[in-house]
Amino acid sequence: MIPVYAGTHVRDAEAKLLRDANDLTLMRRAADALAHQAVVMLKEDTGRLYGSRAVALVGPGNNGGDGLFALASLAKRGVHATAVLLASQAHQEGLAALSRAGGRTAPVTDLDELLEACDLLIDAGYGTGARPGLQLPAIPRDIPVLACDLPSGVDSDTGAAVDSVILADRTVSFGALKTGLVVGSGHLVSGSIRVTDLGLGAALPEPEAWVVQGDDLELLLGRDGDWRAAGRHKYQRGVLGLLAGSAKYPGAAVLTARAAVASGLGLLRTLVPDAVATALTTQVPESVPLATPELTALLARNRRNEREGAARIGAWAIGPGLDDTEETRKHLAQILAANTPCVIDAGAFSMLEPGEHHQLRILTPHAGELHALLAKAGVRVSSRDIAADPIRWARWAAVAYDSVVLLKGASTICTAPDGYTLIVHASTPDLATAGSGDVLTGILGTVLAAANLPATPTNKDVVALGHRLTDLAAAGALIHAHAGALAAHEGTVSAVDLLQELPRAGRDLGV
């Protein structure tokens, strides 16, 4: 897992190390890393270094200084290096270094002409000093862009970006990976990211979040390599209850059920309307229907004997395609009053109330659903606010609903009520398609059912279990993302394509 820090925290850590304002140690180290990536990109794109042309957008602060020293390093290696000054002042030592190396400066009015023969643009405009309303020059998309610390126009703490943000093909982040590069719009405009260690170490606070990747899956799932795993029977592999579907949305229940089965679930018990039952039996013959009287008896046994009840259903997946009806509310109330962990999605949100409870829950809203959940909890926030600072508002919802929240998006944010946060990046934008969330709910249900979480956690276990639940949510999102990447190799992605790739995704990731 990769630690992530707010840009302001990284700046504070740098300030602790730079008690002398004339100390250029960190700037030169950052500039060397930037220059190295510039050399790599020039060789990749032009096949040469000597005689190539690099233009840097240089702002008035330290970000501009990083760019000037990097540009000077390129000029020493035969690159035609030009610094376009975005302000009336610039880093003086950096300007002097560029001049000594044979580089030159130009006003911003010359930018269009310089871009006509440009092989690489270095964006060293504003970095962490970007402000709302900033207007930046337009850069043609056929020119490779290397961002210094982060693309100009991106908020380093939240990932919010101005409309004129400069899109980068690669970004060199100094000191640590910044939150603004991995969430919100920042994730979409930063390209591939390289992190350069500046030795900030102990000067940094605790990470704000962690980015998880495919090789973290075993850690997230808590697998211990127990040799007994090969001998597990279906009840030990996880029993999932599914409350989903309606006459209007029968496909949602089918997709969730198929995803659960394709993810390696031991047994699926289904509680669906009559209008969905035939389709479910036909398309998911492995599923076992659960009648209302049996549900009541099962939950009663669960309350009397937790061990017996847990052996019957280890987790619930609730919500895909669900209608708000009297019968649905009755079933939902019964399940939410029980001790069984739940994944809650889509149609169930309108019937969910904020507040504390005793149950382990994962809520899986997209931004619009998060807006509605927060409004019900009395939190006044716009959809634009959520897009601008998704981690903040996901954490608000986690506290308001006493649940782990998995906020779906290009960056999937999984957060516990105490703020512990994991970030998963979708491997393809094609995952944003109808039914994709239903598939994710089925995957999460399987992961949760197999986790064997305690039915009645003690108060001292609450924080640890919140972290465990967040890990499991991120694990499900990783499997979902990898299935999307596999499906995208064949073209555009549908929910059915995801289902077909789930077994291979699990195998690739070692599930």
DRENKE-818572 format. One record per residue (C-alpha): residue number from 1; residue in one letter; y, z, x. Coordinates in nm, 3 decimals, padded with zeros to 5 digits, m for minus. Example, Ala and Ser with C-alpha at 12.3 -4.5 7.8 and 13.67 -1.06 7.14 Angstrom:
REM DRENKE-818572
(1,'a',(m00.450,00.780,01.230)) (2,'s',(m00.106,00.714,01.367)) 
//
This chain:
REM DRENKE-818572
(1,'m',(00.000,00.000,00.000)) (2,'i',(00.348,m00.090,00.124)) (3,'p',(00.624,00.170,00.085)) (4,'v',(00.944,00.060,m00.090)) (5,'y',(01.287,00.219,m00.051)) (6,'a',(01.617,00.183,m00.233)) (7,'g',(01.868,m00.012,m00.026)) (8,'t',(02.112,00.280,m00.032)) (9,'h',(01.845,00.507,00.117)) (10,'v',(01.786,00.262,00.401)) (11,'r',(02.161,00.243,00.467)) (12,'d',(02.180,00.623,00.476)) (13,'a',(01.891,00.636,00.724)) (14,'e',(02.063,00.381,00.946)) (15,'a',(02.384,00.585,00.935)) (16,'k',(02.196,00.893,01.060)) (17,'l',(02.081,00.701,01.365)) (18,'l',(02.418,00.538,01.432)) (19,'r',(02.648,00.830,01.499)) (20,'d',(02.837,00.605,01.740)) (21,'a',(03.002,00.322,01.544)) (22,'n',(02.998,00.105,01.858)) (23,'d',(02.621,00.133,01.902)) (24,'l',(02.477,m00.216,01.846)) (25,'t',(02.113,m00.124,01.913)) (26,'l',(01.993,m00.162,01.554)) (27,'m',(02.203,m00.473,01.494)) (28,'r',(02.063,m00.651,01.799)) (29,'r',(01.708,m00.554,01.701)) (30,'a',(01.766,m00.690,01.351)) (31,'a',(01.928,m01.006,01.489)) (32,'d',(01.632,m01.070,01.720)) (33,'a',(01.393,m01.052,01.423)) (34,'l',(01.616,m01.284,01.221)) (35,'a',(01.644,m01.532,01.508)) (36,'h',(01.265,m01.531,01.554)) (37,'q',(01.210,m01.625,01.190)) (38,'a',(01.480,m01.892,01.218)) (39,'v',(01.294,m02.045,01.515)) (40,'v',(00.967,m02.041,01.319)) (41,'m',(01.127,m02.210,01.016)) (42,'l',(01.304,m02.475,01.223)) (43,'k',(00.982,m02.567,01.401)) (44,'e',(00.789,m02.572,01.073)) (45,'d',(01.044,m02.791,00.895)) (46,'t',(01.173,m03.020,01.171)) (47,'g',(00.907,m02.998,01.443)) (48,'r',(01.173,m02.917,01.701)) (49,'l',(01.422,m02.651,01.805)) (50,'y',(01.652,m02.816,02.059)) (51,'g',(01.905,m03.037,01.879)) (52,'s',(01.838,m02.894,01.532)) (53,'r',(02.130,m02.768,01.324)) (54,'a',(02.167,m02.420,01.181)) (55,'v',(02.451,m02.300,00.961)) (56,'a',(02.505,m01.932,00.879)) (57,'l',(02.707,m01.792,00.592)) (58,'v',(02.876,m01.493,00.754)) (59,'g',(03.026,m01.208,00.554)) (60,'p',(03.270,m00.944,00.671)) (61,'g',(03.026,m00.655,00.729)) (62,'n',(02.723,m00.566,00.938)) (63,'n',(02.511,m00.823,00.757)) (64,'g',(02.744,m01.088,00.894)) (65,'g',(02.715,m00.928,01.238)) (66,'d',(02.335,m00.960,01.223)) (67,'g',(02.377,m01.328,01.140)) (68,'l',(02.626,m01.390,01.421)) (69,'f',(02.404,m01.237,01.689)) (70,'a',(02.103,m01.431,01.555)) (71,'l',(02.306,m01.751,01.556)) (72,'a',(02.412,m01.684,01.917)) (73,'s',(02.044,m01.647,02.013)) (74,'l',(01.969,m01.985,01.854)) (75,'a',(02.264,m02.150,02.029)) (76,'k',(02.125,m02.036,02.366)) (77,'r',(01.807,m02.230,02.285)) (78,'g',(01.982,m02.558,02.214)) (79,'v',(02.043,m02.527,01.841)) (80,'h',(02.375,m02.656,01.707)) (81,'a',(02.492,m02.326,01.557)) (82,'t',(02.785,m02.294,01.317)) (83,'a',(02.906,m01.978,01.144)) (84,'v',(03.086,m02.036,00.815)) (85,'l',(03.315,m01.737,00.761)) (86,'l',(03.323,m01.616,00.401)) (87,'a',(03.610,m01.373,00.458)) (88,'s',(03.923,m01.342,00.669)) (89,'q',(03.748,m01.099,00.904)) (90,'a',(03.407,m01.086,01.068)) (91,'h',(03.212,m00.872,01.314)) (92,'q',(03.410,m00.905,01.639)) (93,'e',(03.127,m00.846,01.889)) (94,'g',(02.912,m01.093,01.697)) (95,'l',(03.186,m01.356,01.704)) (96,'a',(03.227,m01.308,02.078)) (97,'a',(02.853,m01.341,02.136)) (98,'l',(02.843,m01.665,01.937)) (99,'s',(03.137,m01.808,02.128)) (100,'r',(02.979,m01.725,02.467)) (101,'a',(02.654,m01.893,02.360)) (102,'g',(02.834,m02.216,02.269)) (103,'g',(02.830,m02.179,01.892)) (104,'r',(03.132,m02.231,01.672)) (105,'t',(03.292,m02.106,01.355)) (106,'a',(03.418,m02.295,01.051)) (107,'p',(03.602,m02.210,00.730)) (108,'v',(03.416,m02.210,00.399)) (109,'t',(03.603,m02.529,00.301)) (110,'d',(03.390,m02.716,00.557)) (111,'l',(03.060,m02.593,00.413)) (112,'d',(02.970,m02.901,00.204)) (113,'e',(03.017,m03.131,00.503)) (114,'l',(02.814,m02.903,00.732)) (115,'l',(02.529,m02.884,00.482)) (116,'e',(02.484,m03.263,00.489)) (117,'a',(02.325,m03.239,00.834)) (118,'c',(02.186,m02.884,00.811)) (119,'d',(01.824,m02.807,00.902)) (120,'l',(01.842,m02.434,00.820)) (121,'l',(02.088,m02.213,00.635)) (122,'i',(02.100,m01.846,00.735)) (123,'d',(02.233,m01.634,00.452)) (124,'a',(02.411,m01.344,00.625)) (125,'g',(02.678,m01.311,00.362)) (126,'y',(02.670,m00.971,00.197)) (127,'g',(02.322,m00.817,00.214)) (128,'t',(02.326,m00.465,00.071)) (129,'g',(02.703,m00.496,00.025)) (130,'a',(02.680,m00.737,m00.269)) (131,'r',(02.891,m00.642,m00.570)) (132,'p',(02.870,m00.744,m00.938)) (133,'g',(03.074,m01.054,m01.016)) (134,'l',(03.037,m01.193,m00.664)) (135,'q',(03.083,m01.573,m00.657)) (136,'l',(02.879,m01.746,m00.388)) (137,'p',(02.875,m02.108,m00.272)) (138,'a',(02.611,m02.342,m00.417)) (139,'i',(02.338,m02.441,m00.170)) (140,'p',(02.127,m02.756,m00.228)) (141,'r',(01.763,m02.662,m00.284)) (142,'d',(01.636,m02.910,m00.026)) (143,'i',(01.789,m02.702,00.255)) (144,'p',(01.560,m02.421,00.381)) (145,'v',(01.727,m02.081,00.345)) (146,'l',(01.657,m01.770,00.553)) (147,'a',(01.809,m01.453,00.407)) (148,'c',(01.934,m01.175,00.632)) (149,'d',(01.810,m00.839,00.491)) (150,'l',(01.819,m00.969,00.132)) (151,'p',(01.962,m01.273,m00.048)) (152,'s',(02.336,m01.251,m00.108)) (153,'g',(02.399,m01.152,m00.467)) (154,'v',(02.094,m00.924,m00.507)) (155,'d',(02.137,m00.551,m00.572)) (156,'s',(01.926,m00.379,m00.305)) (157,'d',(01.844,m00.083,m00.533)) (158,'t',(01.749,m00.257,m00.857)) (159,'g',(01.681,m00.627,m00.795)) (160,'a',(01.960,m00.735,m01.031)) (161,'a',(02.118,m01.063,m00.918)) (162,'v',(02.446,m01.242,m00.984)) (163,'d',(02.427,m01.587,m01.143)) (164,'s',(02.535,m01.755,m00.817)) (165,'v',(02.272,m01.576,m00.604)) (166,'i',(02.154,m01.777,m00.304)) (167,'l',(01.783,m01.851,m00.337)) (168,'a',(01.589,m01.783,m00.017)) (169,'d',(01.270,m01.940,00.111)) (170,'r',(01.218,m01.642,00.341)) (171,'t',(01.381,m01.300,00.374)) (172,'v',(01.384,m01.065,00.672)) (173,'s',(01.423,m00.709,00.544)) (174,'f',(01.552,m00.464,00.806)) (175,'g',(01.421,m00.111,00.844)) (176,'a',(01.198,m00.105,00.536)) (177,'l',(01.103,m00.304,00.228)) (178,'k',(01.384,m00.265,m00.022)) (179,'t',(01.335,m00.214,m00.393)) (180,'g',(01.567,m00.503,m00.476)) (181,'l',(01.330,m00.747,m00.306)) (182,'v',(01.025,m00.661,m00.513)) (183,'v',(01.147,m00.606,m00.870)) (184,'g',(01.373,m00.779,m01.119)) (185,'s',(01.541,m01.104,m01.021)) (186,'g',(01.531,m01.007,m00.656)) (187,'h',(01.157,m01.068,m00.647)) (188,'l',(01.210,m01.419,m00.784)) (189,'v',(01.477,m01.530,m00.533)) (190,'s',(01.360,m01.374,m00.204)) (191,'g',(01.079,m01.611,m00.108)) (192,'s',(00.828,m01.477,00.143)) (193,'i',(00.933,m01.143,00.291)) (194,'r',(00.909,m01.015,00.648)) (195,'v',(00.985,m00.649,00.721)) (196,'t',(01.126,m00.553,01.061)) (197,'d',(01.080,m00.197,01.184)) (198,'l',(01.409,m00.059,01.319)) (199,'g',(01.265,00.282,01.403)) (200,'l',(01.417,00.456,01.102)) (201,'g',(01.099,00.660,01.058)) (202,'a',(01.178,01.024,00.983)) (203,'a',(01.531,00.936,00.872)) (204,'l',(01.391,00.774,00.556)) (205,'p',(01.321,00.982,00.242)) (206,'e',(01.001,00.959,00.038)) (207,'p',(00.936,00.601,m00.079)) (208,'e',(01.077,00.512,m00.419)) (209,'a',(00.762,00.312,m00.499)) (210,'w',(00.466,00.133,m00.342)) (211,'v',(00.368,m00.233,m00.357)) (212,'v',(m00.008,m00.271,m00.398)) (213,'q',(m00.218,m00.570,m00.296)) (214,'g',(m00.573,m00.692,m00.342)) (215,'d',(m00.716,m00.496,m00.050)) (216,'d',(m00.586,m00.174,m00.210)) (217,'l',(m00.813,m00.212,m00.512)) (218,'e',(m01.098,00.007,m00.389)) (219,'l',(m00.850,00.285,m00.312)) (220,'l',(m00.687,00.252,m00.655)) (221,'l',(m01.019,00.261,m00.836)) (222,'g',(m01.129,00.567,m00.640)) (223,'r',(m01.461,00.416,m00.543)) (224,'d',(m01.653,00.632,m00.293)) (225,'g',(m01.943,00.400,m00.212)) (226,'d',(m02.196,00.628,m00.386)) (227,'w',(m02.544,00.474,m00.348)) (228,'r',(m02.626,00.595,m00.701)) (229,'a',(m02.387,00.335,m00.847)) (230,'a',(m02.659,00.069,m00.835)) (231,'g',(m02.869,00.271,m01.076)) (232,'r',(m02.608,00.331,m01.345)) (233,'h',(m02.698,00.247,m01.703)) (234,'k',(m02.461,00.097,m01.958)) (235,'y',(m02.319,00.428,m02.076)) (236,'q',(m02.235,00.524,m01.719)) (237,'r',(m02.066,00.190,m01.654)) (238,'g',(m01.818,00.265,m01.929)) (239,'v',(m01.810,00.264,m02.308)) (240,'l',(m01.488,00.130,m02.458)) (241,'g',(m01.369,00.158,m02.815)) (242,'l',(m01.147,m00.126,m02.942)) (243,'l',(m00.903,m00.095,m03.231)) (244,'a',(m00.738,m00.436,m03.265)) (245,'g',(m00.687,m00.752,m03.466)) (246,'s',(m00.570,m00.851,m03.812)) (247,'a',(m00.602,m01.143,m04.050)) (248,'k',(m00.281,m01.277,m03.898)) (249,'y',(m00.387,m01.228,m03.534)) (250,'p',(m00.767,m01.236,m03.513)) (251,'g',(m00.760,m01.402,m03.171)) (252,'a',(m00.594,m01.103,m03.005)) (253,'a',(m00.895,m00.880,m03.074)) (254,'v',(m01.134,m01.150,m02.954)) (255,'l',(m00.943,m01.201,m02.628)) (256,'t',(m00.931,m00.829,m02.557)) (257,'a',(m01.300,m00.786,m02.634)) (258,'r',(m01.403,m01.084,m02.420)) (259,'a',(m01.187,m00.959,m02.132)) (260,'a',(m01.347,m00.615,m02.145)) (261,'v',(m01.698,m00.761,m02.137)) (262,'a',(m01.609,m01.010,m01.862)) (263,'s',(m01.467,m00.725,m01.652)) (264,'g',(m01.804,m00.551,m01.628)) (265,'l',(m01.791,m00.307,m01.918)) (266,'g',(m02.116,m00.126,m02.004)) (267,'l',(m02.073,m00.122,m02.384)) (268,'l',(m01.802,m00.223,m02.630)) (269,'r',(m01.763,m00.053,m02.969)) (270,'t',(m01.527,m00.238,m03.206)) (271,'l',(m01.322,m00.116,m03.500)) (272,'v',(m01.165,m00.427,m03.654)) (273,'p',(m01.066,m00.555,m04.001)) (274,'d',(m01.321,m00.756,m04.199)) (275,'a',(m01.112,m01.070,m04.136)) (276,'v',(m01.181,m01.034,m03.762)) (277,'a',(m01.538,m00.905,m03.765)) (278,'t',(m01.714,m01.243,m03.803)) (279,'a',(m01.516,m01.408,m03.524)) (280,'l',(m01.580,m01.109,m03.298)) (281,'t',(m01.953,m01.107,m03.368)) (282,'t',(m01.972,m01.481,m03.300)) (283,'q',(m01.763,m01.490,m02.983)) (284,'v',(m01.851,m01.148,m02.839)) (285,'p',(m02.210,m01.085,m02.949)) (286,'e',(m02.238,m00.800,m02.694)) (287,'s',(m01.997,m00.589,m02.898)) (288,'v',(m02.127,m00.320,m03.136)) (289,'p',(m01.930,m00.268,m03.460)) (290,'l',(m01.800,00.080,m03.535)) (291,'a',(m01.765,00.164,m03.905)) (292,'t',(m01.500,00.406,m04.031)) (293,'p',(m01.749,00.685,m04.124)) (294,'e',(m01.908,00.658,m03.781)) (295,'l',(m01.565,00.681,m03.618)) (296,'t',(m01.489,01.004,m03.806)) (297,'a',(m01.824,01.155,m03.710)) (298,'l',(m01.790,01.041,m03.351)) (299,'l',(m01.446,01.194,m03.308)) (300,'a',(m01.564,01.516,m03.473)) (301,'r',(m01.848,01.539,m03.222)) (302,'n',(m01.597,01.470,m02.949)) (303,'r',(m01.394,01.774,m03.053)) (304,'r',(m01.703,01.999,m03.079)) (305,'n',(m01.879,01.877,m02.770)) (306,'e',(m01.663,01.691,m02.521)) (307,'r',(m01.953,01.592,m02.303)) (308,'e',(m02.148,01.428,m02.586)) (309,'g',(m01.839,01.256,m02.723)) (310,'a',(m01.736,01.122,m02.384)) (311,'a',(m02.082,00.972,m02.340)) (312,'r',(m02.029,00.771,m02.658)) (313,'i',(m01.677,00.636,m02.597)) (314,'g',(m01.507,00.691,m02.263)) (315,'a',(m01.176,00.522,m02.346)) (316,'w',(m00.996,00.331,m02.618)) (317,'a',(m00.805,00.001,m02.609)) (318,'i',(m00.563,m00.007,m02.903)) (319,'g',(m00.310,m00.251,m03.036)) (320,'p',(m00.362,m00.624,m02.968)) (321,'g',(m00.295,m00.813,m03.293)) (322,'l',(m00.287,m00.487,m03.492)) (323,'d',(m00.110,m00.472,m03.831)) (324,'d',(00.080,m00.167,m03.948)) (325,'t',(m00.128,m00.076,m04.255)) (326,'e',(m00.230,00.252,m04.414)) (327,'e',(m00.587,00.215,m04.288)) (328,'t',(m00.472,00.126,m03.937)) (329,'r',(m00.242,00.428,m03.925)) (330,'k',(m00.528,00.652,m04.033)) (331,'h',(m00.757,00.518,m03.759)) (332,'l',(m00.480,00.538,m03.500)) (333,'a',(m00.395,00.896,m03.592)) (334,'q',(m00.761,00.996,m03.557)) (335,'i',(m00.791,00.837,m03.213)) (336,'l',(m00.460,00.972,m03.083)) (337,'a',(m00.555,01.321,m03.198)) (338,'a',(m00.877,01.305,m02.993)) (339,'n',(m00.919,01.370,m02.621)) (340,'t',(m01.031,01.022,m02.518)) (341,'p',(m00.802,00.829,m02.276)) (342,'c',(m00.627,00.526,m02.431)) (343,'v',(m00.467,00.196,m02.337)) (344,'i',(m00.202,00.123,m02.599)) (345,'d',(m00.047,m00.221,m02.647)) (346,'a',(00.136,m00.456,m02.882)) (347,'g',(00.093,m00.379,m03.252)) (348,'a',(00.028,m00.009,m03.193)) (349,'f',(00.376,00.050,m03.050)) (350,'s',(00.544,00.043,m03.393)) (351,'m',(00.316,00.331,m03.501)) (352,'l',(00.355,00.537,m03.183)) (353,'e',(00.593,00.833,m03.167)) (354,'p',(00.762,00.976,m02.857)) (355,'g',(00.697,01.330,m02.741)) (356,'e',(00.446,01.540,m02.551)) (357,'h',(00.073,01.528,m02.625)) (358,'h',(m00.258,01.622,m02.467)) (359,'q',(m00.406,01.273,m02.425)) (360,'l',(m00.418,01.046,m02.119)) (361,'r',(m00.237,00.724,m02.219)) (362,'i',(m00.133,00.396,m02.059)) (363,'l',(00.134,00.203,m02.251)) (364,'t',(00.163,m00.167,m02.165)) (365,'p',(00.492,m00.305,m02.302)) (366,'h',(00.682,m00.615,m02.196)) (367,'a',(01.061,m00.581,m02.169)) (368,'g',(01.124,m00.641,m02.541)) (369,'e',(00.865,m00.384,m02.645)) (370,'l',(01.004,m00.136,m02.393)) (371,'h',(01.347,m00.180,m02.550)) (372,'a',(01.202,m00.093,m02.893)) (373,'l',(01.010,00.208,m02.756)) (374,'l',(01.322,00.345,m02.588)) (375,'a',(01.529,00.291,m02.902)) (376,'k',(01.275,00.492,m03.103)) (377,'a',(01.308,00.769,m02.845)) (378,'g',(01.687,00.768,m02.889)) (379,'v',(01.767,00.595,m02.560)) (380,'r',(02.045,00.341,m02.596)) (381,'v',(01.979,00.057,m02.357)) (382,'s',(02.002,m00.322,m02.387)) (383,'s',(01.740,m00.578,m02.288)) (384,'r',(01.983,m00.689,m02.018)) (385,'d',(01.995,m00.335,m01.881)) (386,'i',(01.615,m00.325,m01.862)) (387,'a',(01.603,m00.658,m01.678)) (388,'a',(01.869,m00.535,m01.434)) (389,'d',(01.692,m00.206,m01.347)) (390,'p',(01.329,m00.216,m01.469)) (391,'i',(01.197,00.079,m01.267)) (392,'r',(01.460,00.313,m01.409)) (393,'w',(01.387,00.229,m01.771)) (394,'a',(01.010,00.223,m01.729)) (395,'r',(01.042,00.578,m01.594)) (396,'w',(01.254,00.680,m01.893)) (397,'a',(00.983,00.555,m02.127)) (398,'a',(00.710,00.732,m01.927)) (399,'v',(00.894,01.062,m01.973)) (400,'a',(00.984,01.000,m02.339)) (401,'y',(00.624,00.919,m02.435)) (402,'d',(00.451,01.149,m02.184)) (403,'s',(00.243,00.850,m02.069)) (404,'v',(00.190,00.613,m01.782)) (405,'v',(00.391,00.298,m01.852)) (406,'l',(00.282,m00.045,m01.729)) (407,'l',(00.588,m00.269,m01.772)) (408,'k',(00.469,m00.629,m01.773)) (409,'g',(00.663,m00.899,m01.591)) (410,'a',(00.671,m01.110,m01.275)) (411,'s',(00.671,m00.771,m01.103)) (412,'t',(00.445,m00.539,m01.299)) (413,'i',(00.570,m00.181,m01.273)) (414,'c',(00.326,00.106,m01.325)) (415,'t',(00.490,00.448,m01.339)) (416,'a',(00.393,00.805,m01.426)) (417,'p',(00.618,01.060,m01.597)) (418,'d',(00.693,01.231,m01.263)) (419,'g',(00.824,00.901,m01.117)) (420,'y',(00.521,00.797,m00.908)) (421,'t',(00.547,00.417,m00.917)) (422,'l',(00.328,00.125,m00.809)) (423,'i',(00.435,m00.240,m00.817)) (424,'v',(00.203,m00.539,m00.860)) (425,'h',(00.323,m00.895,m00.815)) (426,'a',(00.183,m01.168,m01.037)) (427,'s',(00.033,m01.441,m00.822)) (428,'t',(00.156,m01.712,m01.059)) (429,'p',(00.432,m01.742,m01.320)) (430,'d',(00.175,m01.911,m01.546)) (431,'l',(00.049,m01.563,m01.640)) (432,'a',(00.340,m01.546,m01.884)) (433,'t',(00.144,m01.710,m02.164)) (434,'a',(00.024,m01.617,m02.513)) (435,'g',(m00.279,m01.389,m02.504)) (436,'s',(m00.241,m01.296,m02.137)) (437,'g',(m00.141,m00.942,m02.233)) (438,'d',(m00.446,m00.909,m02.459)) (439,'v',(m00.667,m00.998,m02.164)) (440,'l',(m00.489,m00.737,m01.952)) (441,'t',(m00.554,m00.473,m02.219)) (442,'g',(m00.926,m00.552,m02.209)) (443,'i',(m00.933,m00.523,m01.830)) (444,'l',(m00.746,m00.193,m01.839)) (445,'g',(m00.981,m00.061,m02.105)) (446,'t',(m01.280,m00.136,m01.885)) (447,'v',(m01.121,00.028,m01.581)) (448,'l',(m01.028,00.335,m01.784)) (449,'a',(m01.367,00.366,m01.954)) (450,'a',(m01.549,00.354,m01.619)) (451,'a',(m01.320,00.609,m01.452)) (452,'n',(m01.483,00.914,m01.613)) (453,'l',(m01.154,01.101,m01.651)) (454,'p',(m01.159,01.457,m01.788)) (455,'a',(m01.116,01.473,m02.164)) (456,'t',(m00.907,01.790,m02.161)) (457,'p',(m00.703,01.815,m01.840)) (458,'t',(m00.561,02.154,m01.745)) (459,'n',(m00.190,02.198,m01.686)) (460,'k',(m00.238,02.210,m01.310)) (461,'d',(m00.416,01.872,m01.322)) (462,'v',(m00.148,01.689,m01.520)) (463,'v',(00.050,01.544,m01.227)) (464,'a',(m00.260,01.442,m01.031)) (465,'l',(m00.410,01.277,m01.339)) (466,'g',(m00.082,01.096,m01.402)) (467,'h',(m00.106,00.949,m01.054)) (468,'r',(m00.474,00.866,m01.107)) (469,'l',(m00.390,00.689,m01.432)) (470,'t',(m00.109,00.496,m01.259)) (471,'d',(m00.353,00.386,m00.988)) (472,'l',(m00.596,00.262,m01.253)) (473,'a',(m00.319,00.074,m01.434)) (474,'a',(m00.222,m00.099,m01.109)) (475,'a',(m00.588,m00.181,m01.040)) (476,'g',(m00.616,m00.356,m01.377)) (477,'a',(m00.294,m00.547,m01.310)) (478,'l',(m00.426,m00.660,m00.970)) (479,'i',(m00.748,m00.797,m01.123)) (480,'h',(m00.544,m00.972,m01.394)) (481,'a',(m00.308,m01.124,m01.135)) (482,'h',(m00.593,m01.249,m00.918)) (483,'a',(m00.766,m01.409,m01.217)) (484,'g',(m00.435,m01.583,m01.291)) (485,'a',(m00.411,m01.713,m00.936)) (486,'l',(m00.765,m01.852,m00.953)) (487,'a',(m00.698,m02.019,m01.288)) (488,'a',(m00.369,m02.167,m01.160)) (489,'h',(m00.562,m02.365,m00.897)) (490,'e',(m00.699,m02.577,m01.182)) (491,'g',(m00.359,m02.633,m01.348)) (492,'t',(m00.164,m02.447,m01.612)) (493,'v',(m00.309,m02.115,m01.727)) (494,'s',(m00.422,m02.012,m02.075)) (495,'a',(m00.569,m01.679,m02.182)) (496,'v',(m00.913,m01.844,m02.207)) (497,'d',(m00.876,m01.968,m01.849)) (498,'l',(m00.815,m01.608,m01.742)) (499,'l',(m01.133,m01.496,m01.917)) (500,'q',(m01.338,m01.758,m01.738)) (501,'e',(m01.205,m01.648,m01.399)) (502,'l',(m01.241,m01.273,m01.449)) (503,'p',(m01.596,m01.241,m01.307)) (504,'r',(m01.495,m01.433,m00.993)) (505,'a',(m01.173,m01.231,m00.963)) (506,'g',(m01.372,m00.908,m00.975)) (507,'r',(m01.620,m01.038,m00.720)) (508,'d',(m01.344,m01.152,m00.482)) (509,'l',(m01.174,m00.814,m00.500)) (510,'g',(m01.498,m00.620,m00.457)) (511,'v',(m01.513,m00.467,m00.805)) 
//
